[in-house]
């Protein structure tokens, strides 16, 4: 099996490594927030707020945080995909 980084310049490999680690941290942070509420998505947190099954504070902040983390992860993922195509 060949190494993914085999023909990639060192600086580019470092950038890819840092970016994927950051994406992992974003994903795991979001997952921890979702687990605190026993749900699998931000929409489920939002629904519990709409139905007034949970206190608004800090649930709304958790909903916003999880949403922002996921949007950031998806944006960075797309940027990484474009970066890899350029290599």
PDB file with SEQRES, HELIX, SHEET and CRYST1 records, atoms N, CA, C and O in Angstrom:
SEQRES   1 A   87  UNK UNK UNK UNK UNK UNK UNK UNK UNK UNK UNK UNK UNK          
SEQRES   2 A   87  UNK UNK UNK UNK UNK UNK UNK UNK UNK UNK UNK UNK UNK          
SEQRES   3 A   87  UNK UNK UNK UNK UNK UNK UNK UNK UNK UNK UNK UNK UNK          
SEQRES   4 A   87  UNK UNK UNK UNK UNK UNK UNK UNK UNK UNK UNK UNK UNK          
SEQRES   5 A   87  UNK UNK UNK UNK UNK UNK UNK UNK UNK UNK UNK UNK UNK          
SEQRES   6 A   87  UNK UNK UNK UNK UNK UNK UNK UNK UNK UNK UNK UNK UNK          
SEQRES   7 A   87  UNK UNK UNK UNK UNK UNK UNK UNK UNK                          
HELIX    1 AA1 UNK A   10  UNK A   36  1                                  27    
HELIX    2 AA2 UNK A   42  UNK A   50  1                                   9    
HELIX    3 AA3 UNK A   56  UNK A   86  1                                  31    
CRYST1    1.000    1.000    1.000  90.00  90.00  90.00 P 1           1          
ATOM      1  N   UNK A   1       0.843  -1.167   0.000  1.00  0.00           N  
ATOM      2  CA  UNK A   1       0.000   0.000   0.000  1.00  0.00           C  
ATOM      3  C   UNK A   1       0.896   1.241   0.000  1.00  0.00           C  
ATOM      4  O   UNK A   1       1.829   1.346   0.796  1.00  0.00           O  
ATOM      5  N   UNK A   2       0.600   2.175  -0.902  1.00  0.00           N  
ATOM      6  CA  UNK A   2       1.417   3.382  -0.950  1.00  0.00           C  
ATOM      7  C   UNK A   2       0.885   4.424   0.026  1.00  0.00           C  
ATOM      8  O   UNK A   2      -0.301   4.436   0.354  1.00  0.00           O  
ATOM      9  N   UNK A   3       1.763   5.281   0.478  1.00  0.00           N  
ATOM     10  CA  UNK A   3       1.418   6.327   1.409  1.00  0.00           C  
ATOM     11  C   UNK A   3       0.684   7.448   0.675  1.00  0.00           C  
ATOM     12  O   UNK A   3       1.067   7.824  -0.433  1.00  0.00           O  
ATOM     13  N   UNK A   4      -0.353   7.970   1.284  1.00  0.00           N  
ATOM     14  CA  UNK A   4      -1.115   9.074   0.700  1.00  0.00           C  
ATOM     15  C   UNK A   4      -0.217  10.278   0.437  1.00  0.00           C  
ATOM     16  O   UNK A   4      -0.374  10.975  -0.565  1.00  0.00           O  
ATOM     17  N   UNK A   5       0.708  10.511   1.331  1.00  0.00           N  
ATOM     18  CA  UNK A   5       1.569  11.686   1.253  1.00  0.00           C  
ATOM     19  C   UNK A   5       2.833  11.471   0.414  1.00  0.00           C  
ATOM     20  O   UNK A   5       3.676  12.364   0.333  1.00  0.00           O  
ATOM     21  N   UNK A   6       2.970  10.316  -0.199  1.00  0.00           N  
ATOM     22  CA  UNK A   6       4.206   9.936  -0.874  1.00  0.00           C  
ATOM     23  C   UNK A   6       4.696  10.970  -1.890  1.00  0.00           C  
ATOM     24  O   UNK A   6       5.881  11.305  -1.887  1.00  0.00           O  
ATOM     25  N   UNK A   7       3.839  11.475  -2.742  1.00  0.00           N  
ATOM     26  CA  UNK A   7       4.270  12.404  -3.793  1.00  0.00           C  
ATOM     27  C   UNK A   7       3.805  13.836  -3.537  1.00  0.00           C  
ATOM     28  O   UNK A   7       3.727  14.644  -4.463  1.00  0.00           O  
ATOM     29  N   UNK A   8       3.504  14.138  -2.302  1.00  0.00           N  
ATOM     30  CA  UNK A   8       3.031  15.469  -1.944  1.00  0.00           C  
ATOM     31  C   UNK A   8       4.178  16.215  -1.256  1.00  0.00           C  
ATOM     32  O   UNK A   8       4.824  15.672  -0.359  1.00  0.00           O  
ATOM     33  N   UNK A   9       4.429  17.452  -1.673  1.00  0.00           N  
ATOM     34  CA  UNK A   9       5.490  18.232  -1.026  1.00  0.00           C  
ATOM     35  C   UNK A   9       5.250  18.337   0.482  1.00  0.00           C  
ATOM     36  O   UNK A   9       4.110  18.353   0.945  1.00  0.00           O  
ATOM     37  N   UNK A  10       6.336  18.408   1.226  1.00  0.00           N  
ATOM     38  CA  UNK A  10       6.274  18.404   2.691  1.00  0.00           C  
ATOM     39  C   UNK A  10       5.353  19.486   3.241  1.00  0.00           C  
ATOM     40  O   UNK A  10       4.540  19.219   4.126  1.00  0.00           O  
ATOM     41  N   UNK A  11       5.475  20.699   2.726  1.00  0.00           N  
ATOM     42  CA  UNK A  11       4.655  21.812   3.222  1.00  0.00           C  
ATOM     43  C   UNK A  11       3.170  21.544   2.986  1.00  0.00           C  
ATOM     44  O   UNK A  11       2.339  21.845   3.842  1.00  0.00           O  
ATOM     45  N   UNK A  12       2.841  20.981   1.832  1.00  0.00           N  
ATOM     46  CA  UNK A  12       1.449  20.654   1.532  1.00  0.00           C  
ATOM     47  C   UNK A  12       0.946  19.528   2.447  1.00  0.00           C  
ATOM     48  O   UNK A  12      -0.191  19.557   2.916  1.00  0.00           O  
ATOM     49  N   UNK A  13       1.802  18.552   2.686  1.00  0.00           N  
ATOM     50  CA  UNK A  13       1.425  17.448   3.573  1.00  0.00           C  
ATOM     51  C   UNK A  13       1.157  17.954   4.988  1.00  0.00           C  
ATOM     52  O   UNK A  13       0.222  17.504   5.650  1.00  0.00           O  
ATOM     53  N   UNK A  14       1.984  18.890   5.444  1.00  0.00           N  
ATOM     54  CA  UNK A  14       1.766  19.479   6.768  1.00  0.00           C  
ATOM     55  C   UNK A  14       0.437  20.226   6.825  1.00  0.00           C  
ATOM     56  O   UNK A  14      -0.298  20.119   7.807  1.00  0.00           O  
ATOM     57  N   UNK A  15       0.130  20.980   5.773  1.00  0.00           N  
ATOM     58  CA  UNK A  15      -1.126  21.734   5.718  1.00  0.00           C  
ATOM     59  C   UNK A  15      -2.321  20.781   5.724  1.00  0.00           C  
ATOM     60  O   UNK A  15      -3.301  21.025   6.428  1.00  0.00           O  
ATOM     61  N   UNK A  16      -2.250  19.726   4.965  1.00  0.00           N  
ATOM     62  CA  UNK A  16      -3.326  18.734   4.924  1.00  0.00           C  
ATOM     63  C   UNK A  16      -3.503  18.106   6.299  1.00  0.00           C  
ATOM     64  O   UNK A  16      -4.627  17.932   6.771  1.00  0.00           O  
ATOM     65  N   UNK A  17      -2.395  17.768   6.934  1.00  0.00           N  
ATOM     66  CA  UNK A  17      -2.441  17.152   8.256  1.00  0.00           C  
ATOM     67  C   UNK A  17      -3.092  18.085   9.279  1.00  0.00           C  
ATOM     68  O   UNK A  17      -3.960  17.657  10.040  1.00  0.00           O  
ATOM     69  N   UNK A  18      -2.686  19.339   9.302  1.00  0.00           N  
ATOM     70  CA  UNK A  18      -3.268  20.314  10.240  1.00  0.00           C  
ATOM     71  C   UNK A  18      -4.762  20.502   9.983  1.00  0.00           C  
ATOM     72  O   UNK A  18      -5.566  20.577  10.913  1.00  0.00           O  
ATOM     73  N   UNK A  19      -5.108  20.574   8.715  1.00  0.00           N  
ATOM     74  CA  UNK A  19      -6.515  20.794   8.351  1.00  0.00           C  
ATOM     75  C   UNK A  19      -7.381  19.612   8.757  1.00  0.00           C  
ATOM     76  O   UNK A  19      -8.473  19.801   9.293  1.00  0.00           O  
ATOM     77  N   UNK A  20      -6.913  18.407   8.511  1.00  0.00           N  
ATOM     78  CA  UNK A  20      -7.722  17.240   8.864  1.00  0.00           C  
ATOM     79  C   UNK A  20      -7.832  17.084  10.382  1.00  0.00           C  
ATOM     80  O   UNK A  20      -8.865  16.642  10.884  1.00  0.00           O  
ATOM     81  N   UNK A  21      -6.794  17.437  11.101  1.00  0.00           N  
ATOM     82  CA  UNK A  21      -6.878  17.396  12.567  1.00  0.00           C  
ATOM     83  C   UNK A  21      -7.894  18.410  13.081  1.00  0.00           C  
ATOM     84  O   UNK A  21      -8.655  18.121  14.004  1.00  0.00           O  
ATOM     85  N   UNK A  22      -7.903  19.598  12.481  1.00  0.00           N  
ATOM     86  CA  UNK A  22      -8.861  20.622  12.870  1.00  0.00           C  
ATOM     87  C   UNK A  22     -10.290  20.169  12.564  1.00  0.00           C  
ATOM     88  O   UNK A  22     -11.196  20.380  13.370  1.00  0.00           O  
ATOM     89  N   UNK A  23     -10.489  19.552  11.411  1.00  0.00           N  
ATOM     90  CA  UNK A  23     -11.814  19.028  11.066  1.00  0.00           C  
ATOM     91  C   UNK A  23     -12.256  17.980  12.078  1.00  0.00           C  
ATOM     92  O   UNK A  23     -13.424  17.938  12.465  1.00  0.00           O  
ATOM     93  N   UNK A  24     -11.335  17.145  12.501  1.00  0.00           N  
ATOM     94  CA  UNK A  24     -11.634  16.133  13.510  1.00  0.00           C  
ATOM     95  C   UNK A  24     -12.062  16.789  14.826  1.00  0.00           C  
ATOM     96  O   UNK A  24     -13.037  16.367  15.449  1.00  0.00           O  
ATOM     97  N   UNK A  25     -11.327  17.822  15.241  1.00  0.00           N  
ATOM     98  CA  UNK A  25     -11.666  18.521  16.483  1.00  0.00           C  
ATOM     99  C   UNK A  25     -13.046  19.168  16.396  1.00  0.00           C  
ATOM    100  O   UNK A  25     -13.808  19.135  17.363  1.00  0.00           O  
ATOM    101  N   UNK A  26     -13.369  19.751  15.256  1.00  0.00           N  
ATOM    102  CA  UNK A  26     -14.694  20.342  15.064  1.00  0.00           C  
ATOM    103  C   UNK A  26     -15.778  19.269  15.171  1.00  0.00           C  
ATOM    104  O   UNK A  26     -16.788  19.459  15.849  1.00  0.00           O  
ATOM    105  N   UNK A  27     -15.559  18.152  14.500  1.00  0.00           N  
ATOM    106  CA  UNK A  27     -16.534  17.053  14.516  1.00  0.00           C  
ATOM    107  C   UNK A  27     -16.741  16.510  15.926  1.00  0.00           C  
ATOM    108  O   UNK A  27     -17.875  16.282  16.348  1.00  0.00           O  
ATOM    109  N   UNK A  28     -15.664  16.307  16.641  1.00  0.00           N  
ATOM    110  CA  UNK A  28     -15.766  15.750  17.988  1.00  0.00           C  
ATOM    111  C   UNK A  28     -16.410  16.733  18.964  1.00  0.00           C  
ATOM    112  O   UNK A  28     -17.167  16.323  19.844  1.00  0.00           O  
ATOM    113  N   UNK A  29     -16.119  18.012  18.820  1.00  0.00           N  
ATOM    114  CA  UNK A  29     -16.743  19.020  19.680  1.00  0.00           C  
ATOM    115  C   UNK A  29     -18.244  19.052  19.445  1.00  0.00           C  
ATOM    116  O   UNK A  29     -19.023  19.114  20.396  1.00  0.00           O  
ATOM    117  N   UNK A  30     -18.648  19.010  18.194  1.00  0.00           N  
ATOM    118  CA  UNK A  30     -20.076  18.973  17.864  1.00  0.00           C  
ATOM    119  C   UNK A  30     -20.720  17.722  18.439  1.00  0.00           C  
ATOM    120  O   UNK A  30     -21.812  17.779  19.005  1.00  0.00           O  
ATOM    121  N   UNK A  31     -20.046  16.603  18.293  1.00  0.00           N  
ATOM    122  CA  UNK A  31     -20.595  15.336  18.786  1.00  0.00           C  
ATOM    123  C   UNK A  31     -20.799  15.378  20.303  1.00  0.00           C  
ATOM    124  O   UNK A  31     -21.802  14.873  20.807  1.00  0.00           O  
ATOM    125  N   UNK A  32     -19.874  15.963  21.014  1.00  0.00           N  
ATOM    126  CA  UNK A  32     -20.030  16.082  22.474  1.00  0.00           C  
ATOM    127  C   UNK A  32     -21.253  16.918  22.838  1.00  0.00           C  
ATOM    128  O   UNK A  32     -21.988  16.578  23.765  1.00  0.00           O  
ATOM    129  N   UNK A  33     -21.469  18.010  22.106  1.00  0.00           N  
ATOM    130  CA  UNK A  33     -22.655  18.836  22.363  1.00  0.00           C  
ATOM    131  C   UNK A  33     -23.942  18.049  22.100  1.00  0.00           C  
ATOM    132  O   UNK A  33     -24.887  18.104  22.887  1.00  0.00           O  
ATOM    133  N   UNK A  34     -23.962  17.327  20.997  1.00  0.00           N  
ATOM    134  CA  UNK A  34     -25.152  16.538  20.673  1.00  0.00           C  
ATOM    135  C   UNK A  34     -25.399  15.455  21.720  1.00  0.00           C  
ATOM    136  O   UNK A  34     -26.540  15.218  22.115  1.00  0.00           O  
ATOM    137  N   UNK A  35     -24.340  14.805  22.164  1.00  0.00           N  
ATOM    138  CA  UNK A  35     -24.466  13.760  23.178  1.00  0.00           C  
ATOM    139  C   UNK A  35     -25.011  14.305  24.492  1.00  0.00           C  
ATOM    140  O   UNK A  35     -25.758  13.615  25.187  1.00  0.00           O  
ATOM    141  N   UNK A  36     -24.645  15.536  24.839  1.00  0.00           N  
ATOM    142  CA  UNK A  36     -25.161  16.146  26.064  1.00  0.00           C  
ATOM    143  C   UNK A  36     -26.687  16.226  26.040  1.00  0.00           C  
ATOM    144  O   UNK A  36     -27.342  16.196  27.082  1.00  0.00           O  
ATOM    145  N   UNK A  37     -27.233  16.328  24.839  1.00  0.00           N  
ATOM    146  CA  UNK A  37     -28.681  16.450  24.693  1.00  0.00           C  
ATOM    147  C   UNK A  37     -29.329  15.136  24.250  1.00  0.00           C  
ATOM    148  O   UNK A  37     -30.545  15.072  24.072  1.00  0.00           O  
ATOM    149  N   UNK A  38     -28.537  14.113  24.076  1.00  0.00           N  
ATOM    150  CA  UNK A  38     -29.056  12.809  23.687  1.00  0.00           C  
ATOM    151  C   UNK A  38     -29.683  12.799  22.303  1.00  0.00           C  
ATOM    152  O   UNK A  38     -30.678  12.113  22.068  1.00  0.00           O  
ATOM    153  N   UNK A  39     -29.095  13.565  21.385  1.00  0.00           N  
ATOM    154  CA  UNK A  39     -29.631  13.658  20.026  1.00  0.00           C  
ATOM    155  C   UNK A  39     -28.524  13.408  19.009  1.00  0.00           C  
ATOM    156  O   UNK A  39     -27.347  13.301  19.352  1.00  0.00           O  
ATOM    157  N   UNK A  40     -28.942  13.319  17.736  1.00  0.00           N  
ATOM    158  CA  UNK A  40     -27.978  13.078  16.674  1.00  0.00           C  
ATOM    159  C   UNK A  40     -27.808  14.258  15.727  1.00  0.00           C  
ATOM    160  O   UNK A  40     -26.952  14.229  14.843  1.00  0.00           O  
ATOM    161  N   UNK A  41     -28.634  15.315  15.912  1.00  0.00           N  
ATOM    162  CA  UNK A  41     -28.521  16.464  15.023  1.00  0.00           C  
ATOM    163  C   UNK A  41     -28.953  17.742  15.725  1.00  0.00           C  
ATOM    164  O   UNK A  41     -29.634  17.721  16.750  1.00  0.00           O  
ATOM    165  N   UNK A  42     -28.534  18.848  15.139  1.00  0.00           N  
ATOM    166  CA  UNK A  42     -28.927  20.153  15.658  1.00  0.00           C  
ATOM    167  C   UNK A  42     -30.436  20.349  15.561  1.00  0.00           C  
ATOM    168  O   UNK A  42     -31.058  20.965  16.426  1.00  0.00           O  
ATOM    169  N   UNK A  43     -31.007  19.808  14.486  1.00  0.00           N  
ATOM    170  CA  UNK A  43     -32.453  19.944  14.296  1.00  0.00           C  
ATOM    171  C   UNK A  43     -33.239  19.336  15.459  1.00  0.00           C  
ATOM    172  O   UNK A  43     -34.297  19.845  15.829  1.00  0.00           O  
ATOM    173  N   UNK A  44     -32.732  18.267  16.022  1.00  0.00           N  
ATOM    174  CA  UNK A  44     -33.407  17.648  17.160  1.00  0.00           C  
ATOM    175  C   UNK A  44     -33.332  18.537  18.394  1.00  0.00           C  
ATOM    176  O   UNK A  44     -34.278  18.599  19.180  1.00  0.00           O  
ATOM    177  N   UNK A  45     -32.214  19.220  18.562  1.00  0.00           N  
ATOM    178  CA  UNK A  45     -32.103  20.179  19.676  1.00  0.00           C  
ATOM    179  C   UNK A  45     -33.105  21.305  19.452  1.00  0.00           C  
ATOM    180  O   UNK A  45     -33.831  21.694  20.368  1.00  0.00           O  
ATOM    181  N   UNK A  46     -33.138  21.822  18.233  1.00  0.00           N  
ATOM    182  CA  UNK A  46     -34.051  22.913  17.905  1.00  0.00           C  
ATOM    183  C   UNK A  46     -35.501  22.495  18.144  1.00  0.00           C  
ATOM    184  O   UNK A  46     -36.293  23.270  18.680  1.00  0.00           O  
ATOM    185  N   UNK A  47     -35.842  21.284  17.751  1.00  0.00           N  
ATOM    186  CA  UNK A  47     -37.213  20.801  17.931  1.00  0.00           C  
ATOM    187  C   UNK A  47     -37.582  20.732  19.406  1.00  0.00           C  
ATOM    188  O   UNK A  47     -38.704  21.076  19.778  1.00  0.00           O  
ATOM    189  N   UNK A  48     -36.663  20.296  20.239  1.00  0.00           N  
ATOM    190  CA  UNK A  48     -36.944  20.232  21.677  1.00  0.00           C  
ATOM    191  C   UNK A  48     -37.154  21.631  22.257  1.00  0.00           C  
ATOM    192  O   UNK A  48     -37.921  21.807  23.204  1.00  0.00           O  
ATOM    193  N   UNK A  49     -36.472  22.622  21.686  1.00  0.00           N  
ATOM    194  CA  UNK A  49     -36.682  24.010  22.100  1.00  0.00           C  
ATOM    195  C   UNK A  49     -38.060  24.506  21.661  1.00  0.00           C  
ATOM    196  O   UNK A  49     -38.784  25.123  22.442  1.00  0.00           O  
ATOM    197  N   UNK A  50     -38.415  24.231  20.407  1.00  0.00           N  
ATOM    198  CA  UNK A  50     -39.709  24.658  19.872  1.00  0.00           C  
ATOM    199  C   UNK A  50     -40.856  24.051  20.676  1.00  0.00           C  
ATOM    200  O   UNK A  50     -41.857  24.711  20.955  1.00  0.00           O  
ATOM    201  N   UNK A  51     -40.693  22.801  21.037  1.00  0.00           N  
ATOM    202  CA  UNK A  51     -41.733  22.104  21.799  1.00  0.00           C  
ATOM    203  C   UNK A  51     -41.658  22.396  23.295  1.00  0.00           C  
ATOM    204  O   UNK A  51     -42.441  21.866  24.083  1.00  0.00           O  
ATOM    205  N   UNK A  52     -40.699  23.252  23.674  1.00  0.00           N  
ATOM    206  CA  UNK A  52     -40.512  23.666  25.064  1.00  0.00           C  
ATOM    207  C   UNK A  52     -40.315  22.479  26.019  1.00  0.00           C  
ATOM    208  O   UNK A  52     -40.804  22.487  27.149  1.00  0.00           O  
ATOM    209  N   UNK A  53     -39.596  21.471  25.545  1.00  0.00           N  
ATOM    210  CA  UNK A  53     -39.295  20.313  26.385  1.00  0.00           C  
ATOM    211  C   UNK A  53     -38.034  20.522  27.211  1.00  0.00           C  
ATOM    212  O   UNK A  53     -37.754  19.767  28.142  1.00  0.00           O  
ATOM    213  N   UNK A  54     -37.271  21.567  26.855  1.00  0.00           N  
ATOM    214  CA  UNK A  54     -36.013  21.856  27.543  1.00  0.00           C  
ATOM    215  C   UNK A  54     -35.921  23.343  27.843  1.00  0.00           C  
ATOM    216  O   UNK A  54     -36.616  24.159  27.237  1.00  0.00           O  
ATOM    217  N   UNK A  55     -35.062  23.678  28.780  1.00  0.00           N  
ATOM    218  CA  UNK A  55     -34.840  25.091  29.106  1.00  0.00           C  
ATOM    219  C   UNK A  55     -34.129  25.778  27.948  1.00  0.00           C  
ATOM    220  O   UNK A  55     -33.274  25.191  27.285  1.00  0.00           O  
ATOM    221  N   UNK A  56     -34.497  27.022  27.721  1.00  0.00           N  
ATOM    222  CA  UNK A  56     -33.912  27.775  26.618  1.00  0.00           C  
ATOM    223  C   UNK A  56     -32.412  27.983  26.810  1.00  0.00           C  
ATOM    224  O   UNK A  56     -31.635  27.932  25.856  1.00  0.00           O  
ATOM    225  N   UNK A  57     -32.028  28.215  28.043  1.00  0.00           N  
ATOM    226  CA  UNK A  57     -30.617  28.440  28.352  1.00  0.00           C  
ATOM    227  C   UNK A  57     -30.088  27.250  29.143  1.00  0.00           C  
ATOM    228  O   UNK A  57     -30.690  26.925  30.167  1.00  0.00           O  
ATOM    229  N   UNK A  58     -29.048  26.597  28.765  1.00  0.00           N  
ATOM    230  CA  UNK A  58     -28.107  26.889  27.680  1.00  0.00           C  
ATOM    231  C   UNK A  58     -28.395  26.122  26.399  1.00  0.00           C  
ATOM    232  O   UNK A  58     -27.542  26.066  25.514  1.00  0.00           O  
ATOM    233  N   UNK A  59     -29.582  25.527  26.281  1.00  0.00           N  
ATOM    234  CA  UNK A  59     -29.872  24.688  25.118  1.00  0.00           C  
ATOM    235  C   UNK A  59     -29.743  25.451  23.805  1.00  0.00           C  
ATOM    236  O   UNK A  59     -29.185  24.934  22.838  1.00  0.00           O  
ATOM    237  N   UNK A  60     -30.251  26.670  23.768  1.00  0.00           N  
ATOM    238  CA  UNK A  60     -30.170  27.443  22.522  1.00  0.00           C  
ATOM    239  C   UNK A  60     -28.711  27.710  22.147  1.00  0.00           C  
ATOM    240  O   UNK A  60     -28.341  27.621  20.976  1.00  0.00           O  
ATOM    241  N   UNK A  61     -27.902  28.032  23.125  1.00  0.00           N  
ATOM    242  CA  UNK A  61     -26.483  28.272  22.858  1.00  0.00           C  
ATOM    243  C   UNK A  61     -25.810  27.003  22.336  1.00  0.00           C  
ATOM    244  O   UNK A  61     -24.965  27.063  21.442  1.00  0.00           O  
ATOM    245  N   UNK A  62     -26.189  25.858  22.898  1.00  0.00           N  
ATOM    246  CA  UNK A  62     -25.644  24.583  22.420  1.00  0.00           C  
ATOM    247  C   UNK A  62     -26.084  24.307  20.983  1.00  0.00           C  
ATOM    248  O   UNK A  62     -25.301  23.817  20.170  1.00  0.00           O  
ATOM    249  N   UNK A  63     -27.337  24.626  20.680  1.00  0.00           N  
ATOM    250  CA  UNK A  63     -27.851  24.461  19.319  1.00  0.00           C  
ATOM    251  C   UNK A  63     -27.032  25.319  18.346  1.00  0.00           C  
ATOM    252  O   UNK A  63     -26.596  24.840  17.299  1.00  0.00           O  
ATOM    253  N   UNK A  64     -26.831  26.587  18.704  1.00  0.00           N  
ATOM    254  CA  UNK A  64     -26.050  27.474  17.842  1.00  0.00           C  
ATOM    255  C   UNK A  64     -24.613  26.985  17.685  1.00  0.00           C  
ATOM    256  O   UNK A  64     -24.066  26.981  16.582  1.00  0.00           O  
ATOM    257  N   UNK A  65     -24.016  26.580  18.781  1.00  0.00           N  
ATOM    258  CA  UNK A  65     -22.626  26.100  18.741  1.00  0.00           C  
ATOM    259  C   UNK A  65     -22.487  24.875  17.852  1.00  0.00           C  
ATOM    260  O   UNK A  65     -21.580  24.809  17.022  1.00  0.00           O  
ATOM    261  N   UNK A  66     -23.373  23.911  18.018  1.00  0.00           N  
ATOM    262  CA  UNK A  66     -23.318  22.693  17.208  1.00  0.00           C  
ATOM    263  C   UNK A  66     -23.509  23.030  15.730  1.00  0.00           C  
ATOM    264  O   UNK A  66     -22.837  22.463  14.867  1.00  0.00           O  
ATOM    265  N   UNK A  67     -24.425  23.952  15.442  1.00  0.00           N  
ATOM    266  CA  UNK A  67     -24.663  24.356  14.050  1.00  0.00           C  
ATOM    267  C   UNK A  67     -23.429  25.019  13.453  1.00  0.00           C  
ATOM    268  O   UNK A  67     -23.046  24.713  12.324  1.00  0.00           O  
ATOM    269  N   UNK A  68     -22.817  25.906  14.189  1.00  0.00           N  
ATOM    270  CA  UNK A  68     -21.628  26.610  13.714  1.00  0.00           C  
ATOM    271  C   UNK A  68     -20.465  25.638  13.506  1.00  0.00           C  
ATOM    272  O   UNK A  68     -19.740  25.733  12.516  1.00  0.00           O  
ATOM    273  N   UNK A  69     -20.294  24.710  14.438  1.00  0.00           N  
ATOM    274  CA  UNK A  69     -19.216  23.724  14.304  1.00  0.00           C  
ATOM    275  C   UNK A  69     -19.389  22.883  13.040  1.00  0.00           C  
ATOM    276  O   UNK A  69     -18.422  22.619  12.326  1.00  0.00           O  
ATOM    277  N   UNK A  70     -20.619  22.467  12.768  1.00  0.00           N  
ATOM    278  CA  UNK A  70     -20.868  21.634  11.586  1.00  0.00           C  
ATOM    279  C   UNK A  70     -20.673  22.442  10.303  1.00  0.00           C  
ATOM    280  O   UNK A  70     -20.076  21.941   9.350  1.00  0.00           O  
ATOM    281  N   UNK A  71     -21.158  23.666  10.263  1.00  0.00           N  
ATOM    282  CA  UNK A  71     -20.968  24.494   9.067  1.00  0.00           C  
ATOM    283  C   UNK A  71     -19.492  24.764   8.819  1.00  0.00           C  
ATOM    284  O   UNK A  71     -19.038  24.737   7.675  1.00  0.00           O  
ATOM    285  N   UNK A  72     -18.749  25.023   9.875  1.00  0.00           N  
ATOM    286  CA  UNK A  72     -17.312  25.255   9.735  1.00  0.00           C  
ATOM    287  C   UNK A  72     -16.615  24.007   9.216  1.00  0.00           C  
ATOM    288  O   UNK A  72     -15.761  24.087   8.333  1.00  0.00           O  
ATOM    289  N   UNK A  73     -16.977  22.862   9.763  1.00  0.00           N  
ATOM    290  CA  UNK A  73     -16.359  21.598   9.319  1.00  0.00           C  
ATOM    291  C   UNK A  73     -16.637  21.341   7.846  1.00  0.00           C  
ATOM    292  O   UNK A  73     -15.734  20.957   7.102  1.00  0.00           O  
ATOM    293  N   UNK A  74     -17.877  21.549   7.421  1.00  0.00           N  
ATOM    294  CA  UNK A  74     -18.234  21.316   6.024  1.00  0.00           C  
ATOM    295  C   UNK A  74     -17.539  22.300   5.092  1.00  0.00           C  
ATOM    296  O   UNK A  74     -17.139  21.925   3.990  1.00  0.00           O  
ATOM    297  N   UNK A  75     -17.393  23.538   5.510  1.00  0.00           N  
ATOM    298  CA  UNK A  75     -16.701  24.540   4.706  1.00  0.00           C  
ATOM    299  C   UNK A  75     -15.232  24.175   4.550  1.00  0.00           C  
ATOM    300  O   UNK A  75     -14.683  24.236   3.450  1.00  0.00           O  
ATOM    301  N   UNK A  76     -14.606  23.798   5.646  1.00  0.00           N  
ATOM    302  CA  UNK A  76     -13.192  23.427   5.609  1.00  0.00           C  
ATOM    303  C   UNK A  76     -12.995  22.160   4.783  1.00  0.00           C  
ATOM    304  O   UNK A  76     -12.008  22.026   4.059  1.00  0.00           O  
ATOM    305  N   UNK A  77     -13.936  21.241   4.897  1.00  0.00           N  
ATOM    306  CA  UNK A  77     -13.858  20.002   4.113  1.00  0.00           C  
ATOM    307  C   UNK A  77     -13.886  20.317   2.617  1.00  0.00           C  
ATOM    308  O   UNK A  77     -13.119  19.745   1.842  1.00  0.00           O  
ATOM    309  N   UNK A  78     -14.768  21.221   2.220  1.00  0.00           N  
ATOM    310  CA  UNK A  78     -14.860  21.606   0.812  1.00  0.00           C  
ATOM    311  C   UNK A  78     -13.584  22.303   0.361  1.00  0.00           C  
ATOM    312  O   UNK A  78     -13.098  22.066  -0.745  1.00  0.00           O  
ATOM    313  N   UNK A  79     -13.045  23.159   1.213  1.00  0.00           N  
ATOM    314  CA  UNK A  79     -11.791  23.838   0.879  1.00  0.00           C  
ATOM    315  C   UNK A  79     -10.643  22.840   0.738  1.00  0.00           C  
ATOM    316  O   UNK A  79      -9.805  22.973  -0.154  1.00  0.00           O  
ATOM    317  N   UNK A  80     -10.606  21.848   1.614  1.00  0.00           N  
ATOM    318  CA  UNK A  80      -9.569  20.813   1.530  1.00  0.00           C  
ATOM    319  C   UNK A  80      -9.722  20.017   0.238  1.00  0.00           C  
ATOM    320  O   UNK A  80      -8.735  19.695  -0.424  1.00  0.00           O  
ATOM    321  N   UNK A  81     -10.950  19.709  -0.106  1.00  0.00           N  
ATOM    322  CA  UNK A  81     -11.209  18.967  -1.349  1.00  0.00           C  
ATOM    323  C   UNK A  81     -10.675  19.753  -2.549  1.00  0.00           C  
ATOM    324  O   UNK A  81     -10.027  19.181  -3.425  1.00  0.00           O  
ATOM    325  N   UNK A  82     -10.942  21.049  -2.590  1.00  0.00           N  
ATOM    326  CA  UNK A  82     -10.448  21.898  -3.687  1.00  0.00           C  
ATOM    327  C   UNK A  82      -8.926  21.959  -3.672  1.00  0.00           C  
ATOM    328  O   UNK A  82      -8.288  21.908  -4.724  1.00  0.00           O  
ATOM    329  N   UNK A  83      -8.347  22.066  -2.480  1.00  0.00           N  
ATOM    330  CA  UNK A  83      -6.892  22.122  -2.324  1.00  0.00           C  
ATOM    331  C   UNK A  83      -6.251  20.853  -2.872  1.00  0.00           C  
ATOM    332  O   UNK A  83      -5.234  20.908  -3.563  1.00  0.00           O  
ATOM    333  N   UNK A  84      -6.850  19.721  -2.560  1.00  0.00           N  
ATOM    334  CA  UNK A  84      -6.301  18.435  -3.013  1.00  0.00           C  
ATOM    335  C   UNK A  84      -6.403  18.295  -4.534  1.00  0.00           C  
ATOM    336  O   UNK A  84      -5.526  17.708  -5.168  1.00  0.00           O  
ATOM    337  N   UNK A  85      -7.463  18.829  -5.107  1.00  0.00           N  
ATOM    338  CA  UNK A  85      -7.594  18.768  -6.573  1.00  0.00           C  
ATOM    339  C   UNK A  85      -6.490  19.566  -7.254  1.00  0.00           C  
ATOM    340  O   UNK A  85      -6.010  19.196  -8.326  1.00  0.00           O  
ATOM    341  N   UNK A  86      -6.092  20.675  -6.614  1.00  0.00           N  
ATOM    342  CA  UNK A  86      -5.040  21.512  -7.181  1.00  0.00           C  
ATOM    343  C   UNK A  86      -3.683  20.828  -7.144  1.00  0.00           C  
ATOM    344  O   UNK A  86      -2.813  21.128  -7.962  1.00  0.00           O  
ATOM    345  N   UNK A  87      -3.498  19.917  -6.210  1.00  0.00           N  
ATOM    346  CA  UNK A  87      -2.209  19.221  -6.115  1.00  0.00           C  
ATOM    347  C   UNK A  87      -2.142  18.219  -7.224  1.00  0.00           C  
ATOM    348  O   UNK A  87      -1.147  17.507  -7.353  1.00  0.00           O  
TER     349      UNK A  87                                                      
END                                                                             
